[in-house]
Structure formats: C-alpha cells, structure tokens
Amino acid sequence: MTAAILSEDTIPGLPSASGIEVIGPVAYVISDDAPFVYLLDATTLAVLAQVQLFKSTEFGTGRIPKSTKPDLEALTALTWPTGQAGVLAMSSGSTPARENGWFLPVSGGAPVPVRLTPLYALLRSLLAPGAVLNLEAAATSATELLLFQRTVGATGGALLFRLPLVATLRFLAGYGPAPAVARPQLFAVPTIDGRPAGFSGATFVEDRLFVTASVEDTADAVLDGPVLGSFVGIIDLKKNTGTFALLAWADGRAYHGKVEGLSVRRAVAKGRWELLLVTDDDAGGSTAVVAEVVL
C-alpha cells in the first residue's frame, strides 16, 4: 500500500481544520477552535460558505482559546432520527468543556445542538484507569457509529468504539435509552522515532474503512507536540487489523504535516483512490491535501 501526496493548498480563513466529509459537490470541514462548519467546493477547494454552530465571544482573534474551546474533532455523515441527512460534529471529550456536538442538515436547516456528556460517560467507563477520553475521528457504516480514541503517546492507545447506530442516535436525540456499548477494540499502529501514531480521521467507502493516523512528540491529550508525520490506513474490522502507509510526496520526499481528517473524493481504478485530507499546523493554519492511495 502507498499513499502519495499530489498537491497541498492553504485554506484561507479556516483555522485548525480537524475533520472533513464530502457529500456530493460539497466538502464539509470542521475546526477545533472555530464556531463554524465550513463548506468548500470539493473540486476547487474554494470556501463557499460557513455555518455557525454556536456563538462565541472569544473568536475575535480568529481562534477560540485552548482552555475554553469545544474542540470539535470528529465529523461523520449520517441520517438523524428525524430523517434528515447531514453531518454530526463531535467534541473530543478530553475536558469537561469538550462534550458538545451539533448535527447540521445538508438541506440547509439550522444546526441541532447535541449533548454528548451521557454518552461520553459510558465511553470513559470502558477505558483503562487513568486514560483520558480523546475522540479524534468518527465514521458511520450501515449499522454502526464508529468512534476513534487517540490515547496520545501511548503504545496500545489506538482504540475503536463500535456503537449501534440507530440506538445511539436515538439516545443522543433524546428519544431512547442509552445504547449497549462494548469494550473498545485495540489496534496496532505504526510508529515514527518510537512514537506511536494516533487515529485522527476516518470514513467508510465501498465497505472499506479508511483512516488517518498522525504522530506527535507528546504524551498530553490537550497540549500539542512536534509533528513527526502522518499515515493513511485501511482497517479490517473483522480481523481487527490495519494496513498503513506513511504519507509522502509523490517524489518520495517526507511529509511532516498533521493530517486531521480524510474523505474519499473518487475511486480512480480498482484498488486506487483519490483522497481529500485536511491538516492543522497547531498555529491556526489549515491545508487541503489531495493524495492517492494504491493497494
């Protein structure tokens, strides 16, 4: 498996991109320190619009401070219990201020606030003692909501919560009881300079679960560290294994960006896909990366 970067472009006016979903001609992008969902043209990557999820008096500088931001990290396309199609944006859960979510209908309706605290309490109860909940990615299959835990700096910290989709969404919408949540699956992930990768993005396409995993030189779930590189992978849920490729430029040069989310823009040929990734430089900047994955 290889993962080669074809291009990288700055996304003007979009700070700290943290997740992306492509639905038709539009790419929906969230930021971990902005109160908006940004809508991009999936082909040209031009910013078309932004939708405010919540009000913030601290966004005047262009970034909500780390201590108070909701830290939106996970984004997935799904159908809400009301029957509306859209995207669900979810906070990481790494601090009490980071237990919020919003469902945004693609029809253009108003975003729906989603209280994640009860669900996150269930997930925390299944983590090892001392581990901090830190959800960095989400994906949706026909039957499951998949939430990816990134235990920063810990070998064996790449975990996957598999939740029943309908029951979980009804619970989040206030229509039903808490879902049954099994213990998370543990995945072996690659390392760079002894530092393990951590999940950062995920999406389902053609029954394949694509993921990204980045490597930071840090052991803190809140504080950032130097970025060492990023991987693209395909997860086999039945075998509980993953195949990963280090993301690099097409000419072989190393790439040291922190990939935060991915979507599959198109299938090029059998076993070959064009991906659209978003990155965060931890200083308020974001880029859109087009990459090609070949099995």
C-alpha positions, 0 to 999 in steps of 0.5 A, a space after each residue: 500500500 502507498 499513499 502519495 501526496 499530489 498537491 497541498 493548498 492553504 485554506 484561507 480563513 479556516 483555522 485548525 481544520 480537524 475533520 472533513 466529509 464530502 457529500 456530493 459537490 460539497 466538502 464539509 470541514 470542521 475546526 477545533 477552535 472555530 464556531 463554524 462548519 465550513 463548506 468548500 467546493 470539493 473540486 476547487 477547494 474554494 470556501 463557499 460558505 460557513 455555518 455557525 454552530 454556536 456563538 462565541 465571544 472569544 473568536 475575535 482573534 480568529 481562534 477560540 482559546 485552548 482552555 475554553 474551546 469545544 474542540 470539535 474533532 470528529 465529523 461523520 455523515 449520517 441520517 438523524 432520527 428525524 430523517 434528515 441527512 447531514 453531518 454530526 460534529 463531535 467534541 473530543 471529550 478530553 475536558 469537561 468543556 469538550 462534550 458538545 456536538 451539533 448535527 447540521 442538515 445538508 438541506 440547509 436547516 439550522 444546526 441541532 445542538 447535541 449533548 454528548 456528556 451521557 454518552 461520553 460517560 459510558 465511553 470513559 467507563 470502558 477505558 483503562 484507569 487513568 486514560 483520558 477520553 480523546 475522540 479524534 475521528 468518527 465514521 458511520 457504516 450501515 449499522 454502526 457509529 464508529 468512534 476513534 480514541 487517540 490515547 496520545 503517546 501511548 503504545 496500545 492507545 489506538 482504540 475503536 468504539 463500535 456503537 449501534 447506530 440507530 440506538 445511539 442516535 436515538 439516545 443522543 436525540 433524546 428519544 431512547 435509552 442509552 445504547 449497549 456499548 462494548 469494550 473498545 477494540 485495540 489496534 496496532 499502529 505504526 510508529 515514527 522515532 518510537 512514537 506511536 501514531 494516533 487515529 485522527 480521521 476516518 470514513 467508510 467507502 465501498 465497505 472499506 474503512 479508511 483512516 488517518 493516523 498522525 504522530 506527535 512528540 507528546 504524551 498530553 491529550 490537550 497540549 500539542 507536540 512536534 509533528 513527526 508525520 502522518 499515515 493513511 490506513 485501511 482497517 479490517 474490522 473483522 480481523 481487527 487489523 490495519 494496513 498503513 502507509 506513511 504519507 509522502 510526496 509523490 517524489 518520495 520526499 517526507 511529509 511532516 504535516 498533521 493530517 486531521 481528517 480524510 474523505 474519499 473524493 473518487 475511486 480512480 481504478 480498482 484498488 486506487 483512490 483519490 483522497 481529500 485530507 485536511 491538516 492543522 499546523 497547531 498555529 491556526 493554519 489549515 491545508 487541503 491535501 489531495 493524495 492517492 492511495 494504491 493497494 
